[in-house]
Amino acid sequence: MTPSIPALYIANKNYSSWSLRPWVLLSELGIPFEEHQVAFDQGSNWSRFRSFSPSGRVPCLQDGDTVVWDSLAITEYLAERHPQVWPSDAVARTWARCAAAEMHSGFATLRDQCGMNCGIRVRLRDIGPALNADIARINELWSEGLSRFGGPFLAGKAFTAVDAFFAPVAFRVQTYGLALDRPAAEYAQRLLALPSMRRWYDAALAETWRDNAHEEETLHFGDVLEDLRQA
């Protein structure tokens, strides 16, 4: 019996950091999947997203009769079928899971003040103590992983789920010009240069959808210096 190809439901590539995680993981590891994109629109998408996602949110993975509706849960579901999702070394794997879980549940100020918006460049008006603390922790985590496991990725030589979880942060570094130490800054550039990340970025620039909530959030915290998106 031929295995089914899972379907991954995502939202706008310009904005949806949560969608990026499983998308880039599947893409970079060469795991086949079908992409289904449902754009944010004005107002709530609850009813539209509820048609395929129990939580009414993205990402959501459908694999036959199995539905997985959270990015971390999707990652673990994939790991049960594809061992390359996490590092093979037990120590690196444990560290990677901790770092990914911290990204999944933390960094609230970074999310709020530096929302993912791939196609623009922004100068933040103020970087207060809370945002500084989040940036410092990103810098610390990335530097630790690269130093401890030898790079070029966070848990060693291969791209794994922990890199996918921090892929949206690389776009934030680019959008907001966030300052990092050299090893962390170079790692962000390596993520941005990955073939899958380039495809995501090019698609984000080509999108003509605009979501007012995301756009207004950006303008609340900073000034747009450049908009590279298709008009």
N, C-alpha and C positions, 0 to 999 in steps of 0.2 A: 504494500500500500504506500503510495507516494505521500510524504509528509506535507501537511498544509503549509502555505506561506503566510505568516502572520501579517495582519493589517495594523498599521500604526496611524492613529488619528492625531493630528497636530493642528495648531492654529497658525497665525501669521508668523512667518520666519523673521520678520523685522523685530517683533516684540516678544515672542514666546520662548523665554529662556527654559521653561520646564519642558517644552516640546523638544528643544534642541538636544537635551541629554540622551534620551534613548535613540533619537534619530542619528546623532553622530556616532554613538556606540555601535549601532547596527551597521551603519555605512562604513565606518573605519575598519571594523572587523570583518567586513564582507559577508555579513549574515543577511540572506535574502529577506525582503519584506515589501509589502505594498504600502505606499504612502497615500493617506487620505487627508487633505487639508480642508479645514473648515474655518473660515476667517472670523475674527472678532468683528462685530458690527456695532452700530450705535445702540446703546442700551444693553440689556442682558442677553446673553446667549444661552441661558439656562435650559430652555426648552429644546433648542437645537442640539446642544451638546449632550443633553440627557437621552437623546435618541440612540447614542452609541456608548455613553459613559455613565455609569451609575452615579458618579459624583457631580456630573454636569461640568467636568473640567477636563483639560487635556494636560499631558498626553494620555492616551488610552490604547492599549494593545488588545486586539482580538485575534485569538489563535484557535480556530475551530469554534468550539462551544465555550472556550475559556476566555474570560474578559479580565484584564488587569489594568487598573485605572490610577496608578501612581508611579512616578518615575523610578523610585527606589524599588518598589515591588516589581516593576517591569524588569529592572536590572537583575534582581534575584531570580525571577522566572527564567530569564534568558541564561543566567549562569548555570542553572540546573541542566541546561541542554547544550551549552557551549562553554567549555572550561576556560577558554581564553578571555572570558569576560573579566575575571579577576586574576591577579598574579598567581603563578604556580607556587612560588615560595610562600610558606605559611606566615613568616614574619611580615613580609611585604604585603601579603593579602590582608592580614589583620590591620596593619596600619592604613591600608587603602580603604578598607571598610569603615574605619573610624573617621577618616578624613571626609569620605563621601557622606557619611551620616551627619557629620558636623555641618557640611555645606547644605544638606537637605533641610536641616532644622534651624540653622542659625543665620547669622549675617543679615539681620532684619533691617538695619540702617542702610547697609549697602544696597539691598533690594529696593528700599523705599526711595532713597535719594539718587540712586544710579540705576534706574530701571533699564532693562535691555531695550535699546533702540539702535539697531546695527548701522543704519544708514546716515546718521548724523554725527556731528562733532560738537561737543558741548564744553563750555567753561563753567565750572561750578562756582557759584557766588560765595559759598562758605563751606569749609570742611571742618565741622565741629568735632568735639572729642569722640562722640560715638562712631562717626564715620571713620575718623582716624584710627580708632581701635579696630574696626573691621578690616580696614586696609592693612594695618600692621599684622593682624592675624593671618590674612591671606599670604602676605609676604613671608611670615614665619613658617606657615605650613608648607608652602611651595619650596622654600629654601631647605627645609628639613628633609622633605621627600627626595629632592634632587641630590642632596649631599649624602643622605643615608643609603640610598639604593642605586646611586651612580648615574641616574638619568639615561637618556634624555627626557624620559617621562617621569611622572611623580613616583611611581613604584618600580622603576627599573627601565629596561630597554624597550619594553613593549607598551603600546597604548592600551589602557584598560579602563574599567568603569570609573575609577577615580578621576582620570583625565576628562572623561565625558562629563562628570558632574561639575568640573570647574571650567568647562568650555565656555559657558555663558559669561563667566567672569573675564575671560580673555577679551570678549567683545566689549564688556564694560570698560576694561583698561583702555581699549582703543577709542571708544566713544568719548570718555570723560578725561582722558589723559592722566590716568591715575599713576602716581609715582611709586615705583617698586625698586628694590635693590636689583643689581644687574642680573644675578641668576634667575630671579623670579620674572623680571622683565623679558629676558631672553626666552624663558619658557612660554610666556604669553604669546610671543611672536611665533614660536614653533607651533603652538596650537592653531593660531590664525592661518599659518601656512599649510596646514594639513589639507589634502585634496577635498575631503568631505566638508571641512569648514569653509573652504573657498566656494564650494558649490552652494552651501547654505547662504553665505554672504551675498553671492551674486544674485541668488533668488530673492533675498531680502531687498536688495536695491531695486529689483525689477517690480516689486509689488506696488500697486497703486492704492491699495487699501490704506485708510488712516483711521485710527481709533482715538477719539477725542480724549478719553481718559488717560491713555498713555502719553499723548502729546502734551496735555495740560500738566501732567505730573512732571515731565521733563522741564517745562518752562517755569514751574514753581521753584525749582532748585538751581537752575542754571540758564545760561544764554546760549542759543544755538549759533555756532560759528559757521557751520557749513552743513548743507543738506544735499547728500549725494544720491538720494532716491529719485526714481522716475517720477515725474510730475503727475 
